[in-house]
Amino acid sequence: ALVESFRQEFPAESPIFLNADHTYTFERVKEAIDAGYDAVIFDGSKLPFEENVAETKKCVDYARASGRDVLVESEIGYIGTSSKILNKLPEGVSLVEKDLPTAEEAKQFARETGIDLLAPAVGNIHGMFKVGGDPALQIDLIKKISEATGLPLVLHGASGNTDADIKDAIQAGVAIVHVNTELRVAYRDGLKLSLQEFPDEVAPYKILKPALAAMQKVVTAKLKLFNGLS
């Protein structure tokens, strides 16, 4: 309702879309589509390959039957689930090449499900390491999957990756980049600074202002990076 209200009030502004990020069951996907979401992500990355295909196909079929142009994204390869600071790899996540999806598997998955967007595991992880940067992305794998599927690829867990890696990933076929943990860190640090500098302030809109400004700074930098702007 909020998004629809904005669209009606500001029709000339940049379009706004609702994306249901990381739904883990068909029932949740159905709920999001029925509520009017424009895009849904079915995350069956922890499921066996064939089960992931079957559940994703159900989501795609329901989206097509909705009568609206709902985009469906799905994931192959497990990269964890939480946007948080990490001391080690999350349980179940592997960056070893033999454990990552191949271009052939990605092509089969895309063909059998009919998805609009694909989020593969390519050395990325949700969250970011507390010390040092995240491991390097496998750019060659991104390129192979992009060429094999012909789909726009989505890079989840891009917090902590180097600017160079993200630029190369975009050149290789990534169309959408998800960044969350870096925004949370900026918000937290901005809020800590605000509380330290103004210990007697009690107005939330004043206390939160530095936190929002810190997030805005990160968002601006990321948008410039993603779009090749200086």
N, C-alpha and C positions, 0 to 999 in steps of 0.2 A: 504494500500500500504506500509506503514511503517513497519507493522508487517511482511508482506510477504517478504519485502526486508531483514529484520533481519533474518528471517528463512533461506533464501538463503545464506546470508553471513556467518552465524554462525550455520551451521546445527548440530554441535556437542554440542551446548549449551543446557541448559534446555529449553524445549518447552515454547513458549509464545502463549497465547490465548487471543482473544478479547471477552469481555463480555459486552453486552448492558444492563447496570444496570437501573432498574426501568423505563421500558417503560410502558406507561399507556393506549395505544390503540393498536389494532391489526395492524393498518396502520404503526405505528412506529416499531412494531416487524417485519413486512414484510420488511420495509425499511432496518432494521439492517441485517436481513438474506440475503437480496439481495446484500448488501454491502460486505458480506463475514464474518460477525461475527460468532464466534464459539459457542457462548451461548447467550441467551436472557432471560431477566426476564420480564414477564408480571405481572405488579402490579395492580391487580383488587381488592385490599383489601378493598376499600371503596364501592365496588359494592355489591348488594345483592348476597347471596350465589349462587343461580342458574344462575344469570347473569355472575358472576365470572367464574363459571364452563363453560358456553357456550363460553365466549370470550377466555378463556384459551385453550379450545379444538380447537378453530379455529387456534390459534397460534401453537399448537402442530401439527395439520394437515399440516399447511403450512411448518413447519420445516421439517417434514418427507418427504414432497413432493419435498423439495429442492434438494434431491440427495446427501446431505452432512450430516455428523454426527453432527447436531446442537443440543445442549442441551437446554431444555426449563425448566425454573424455574418459579414458581408462588407463590403467597402469599395468606394466609388466616389469617384474623385478622389484624386490623389496628394498626400500631405502629408509625404513623406520617410520615413525608416526608423529613424533613430538618436535615442536619448535622450541628447543632449549639449548643451554650451554652443555657441551659434552666433554667428558674426560677420556672417553674411549668410544669405539664404535657401538651403536645400539645392538642389543642381542638380536641375532638373526640376520644382520646386515653383513654382506660380504662385498668387497671391492675387487675380489679375484676375478679375472676375466672369464674363467670357466663357469662362474656362478651368475654371470650377467646374461641377459637375453641376447640372442644373436639376431642378425638382420633377417635371417630366414624365419625365425620364430616370430619376430615383429610383423613380418609380411603376412604370415599365416594368421596371426591374431587380428590384424587389420581387415583382412579379407573375410574372415569368418564372422566377425562381429559387426562390421559396417560402421565403426566409430568415426567421429569427425576429427578427434585430436588424440594423440598418443603421448603418454608420459613414461618413457623407459628409464630403467636404472642404467646409468652410464658413468658410474663412479661418484654420483651425487648422494648426499644423505640429508635427511631432515635434521635441523639443528645446526650447530657449528661448534668447532672445538674451542675449548677455553684457552689453550696455548697453541700458537701456530695456526696456520691456515688449514683449510680442508684439503684432503687429497686432490690431486689433479684429475680433471674430467677426462674421459676417454673420447677425445674429439673424433678420432677415426671411426669409432663405433657409432657416434652420433651421425656422422655423414653416411655411413653404410645403411643405418636404419632409415634415415630420411630418404635416401635414394630407393630403398627397397619398398617402402610403404607409400611414398608420395603424400604423406600426411604432415600437417604442421605438428612439430614436436613441442612438448612442454617440459621445461626443466624445473622440477621441484627441488627444494632444498638448496637454493643458490646462495644462501647466506654463508659467508666464510670462503667462498671461491674467489679466486683472483679476478681482477678486471680483465686480464688477458685471456683467461680461460673462458669467461662469459662471452667476450667478443668472438673468440674462436668458435664457441658453441653456436652462437647465433649465425655465424657465417656457414656453419656446417648443417644448419637446418632447424635450429631451435627458433620457434616463433613466439613463445610465451615464457617468461621467466618468473618464478615465484620466489619472493624474498619476504621472510617474516621474522626470523630470529633477530636479524640485525635491527629491525624496526623496534622490536621489543626491548633490545638492549639500549637503543637510543632513548626510548621512552623512560626506561628505568633510570638511566644515568641522568637524564634531564630532570626527572622528578627528584632524585637524590640531591642534585645541585640546588634545586629550588628550595627544598626543605632546609638545607644547610644555610643558604643565603637569607632566607626569610623565615626564621624559626617561629615567629609570632603570627604569621599570616594564617588565616583560617578560611578565606574565600577560595573555594575549589577552582573557580575559573582563573584566579591569579596564580595559585599553586601549580596548576597544570599547564600554564602557558609555556614555560621553558621546555616541558616534556614534549608538547606538540611541536614546538619550533625545532627541537632536536630530530624528531621524526621527519618533519618536512625537509630538513637538510639532507637526510639520507635518501628520501624519496626523490628529491630533485637530482641528486647525484646519480642514482640508479637509472632514472629516466633518461638522463643525458648519456649514460653508458650504453643503455640498451638501444638507443637511437643514433649512436655514433656522433653525438654532439660534443663539442669541446666545453 
